[in-house]
Amino acid sequence: MAASWLATQGRLPLAFMLLGLGWLGVATAMLALSPGVLALSHAAPAVVALTHAWVLGVFVSVATGAIYQIAPVALGTTLWRERLGWWHFALQSISIPGMVYAFSRWDMATLGLFASPFALGIGLFAINTWKTVRNSGRHDAVAWSLQLAALWLLLTVVVGLVAAANRLWTFLPFDPITVLRAHAHLGLGGFFLTLLQGVTFRLVPMFTLGDVPDWRPVRSGLWLSQFGLISLAPALLLQWNLLASASAVLVLAGMLSSGHAFRRTLATRKKRALDPGLRAFLAGCGALLLAPILGLLLLWPASPWGSGGGGFGAMPYAVALLVGGLLPVIVGMLCKVIPFLTWMIAYGPKVGRVPTPSAGALTAPRLEAWALSLQGSAVVPLFIGAWTQEPWLLSLGACLLAAGVMLFVYHAGLVLRHLWAPRIPASAAPPSP
Amino acid sequence: MITTDLNPATLWQALRAIPDPEFGVSIVDLGLIYSVECTPDLVQVVMTLTTSSCPSGGWIHEGVRAAVEQFAGSREVQVDLVFEPAWTTDRLSAEARRVLGGDETQ
């Protein structure tokens, strides 16, 4: 393995992680400054802008960056074209601020101007992912999840572009709200869930010295969810509640199968103590299991928990899914990936030449745990606040989240400082020749 | 540089100073080094990784070579990365098990 090739490893994913980290600060500030937006309708411009700041800015940036890191190592190959990845990074960096601004002003023409380069960037990402998987010659659940996740993400962006165009020229025979719901579920279910149902089974054993004892529930979990997701978006678009319910049940069955496989995988681990990032990741995965159940409740407005005046609505569902589920998953990934990539760049070339620390030694686990706990403690007040439309609960939740994110960003800064100020441990020096 | 009478034990000690970046445990205690052999012309290390998809594997491999080259003098250094036999947790030393808390699963 050439040292020159190794030296370039980690920079592209780290760039995406920093983009996601920056957006984590911006999106949290947007919420902290106006927590009352969570009491609005899910189709309100401020809510759509906030959602895209979180989902595109934070979640998609981190997840796509993680794929650039994970796909080559999980598949035992190299990234097809790193240059395409940098183009993707540039397009994503310039387009998301414009998209969030355009959503907040509900300016669909400007939105189209910025969403088009975003879509182009995702197209480049998808091609890079597919070619990388194809070059690896792998056809296992991990390879399939990477390919399918890229496909779902591209599809989501295209549907989003069509939905925006439809707002300008109205050519679709569907209620725009149903188009919005289909778009959201394509992205959240299709991209994130599909990704988690595959790569988790490569990463968690790697981080915990474990093993996947049986790949069958992994495969069945992935495919059950795929069948559910394929029918979910059209069912939501056409408002066929029975089909949407059946789809949600299939997705839930798939998640349960993956969860069963995950539990068995975790039981095989040799590294017993789980670090804060991995614990947050697990908590988020557990919370995501609730998503299809909450979604089912939403589909039946006549039920006691159904949507409608004062009932369970889309906003608490979105808060539970995004803040309760995806945020800890993504932040948990950041906890693992940022120290590791920093180690790769700052200390990788020094291994064997001088004493080097471990990636974990770059972190402050107690500070990290505090940051994650504060973020976790925001979920309940935000969820109940969005449900009951109680301003003080929303303010409390937003403040807790902001405190947790501030600590987290500060901690990430401490880790990243090693990039320009590496510290060589005095102990464990190798013997002199 | 030492060019004669190179003792494999010295090399094992040098390799023990390299920690795995994920677990913070020496690569020797993790059981990643299969063998170290010294002849007058060659130093040969056979090593593995916990998984073939280990993201830091490239740097560990390069690091082992760099560590050995410090002692090899004029000898050729050969570091073979193999996955047969595959690494298993049975190769963890008692020290590694203690650090990782793996004894609970025994």
Interface residues (C-beta under 8 A of the other chain):
Chain A: M1 A3 W5 L6 Q9 Q69 V73 A74 L75 G76 R202 P205 M206 F207 L209 R269 K270 K271 R272 A273 F340 W343 M344 Y347 G348 P349 V351 G352 R353 P355 T356 P357 S358 A359 G360 A361 A428 A429 P430 P431 P433
Chain B: M1 I2 T10 Q13 A14 A17 I18 P19 D20 P21 E22 F23 G24 T50 T51 S52 S53 C54 P55 S56 G58 W59 I60 H61 E62 G63 V64 R65 A66 A67 V68 Q70 F71 T89 L92 R97 L100 G101 G102 E104 T105
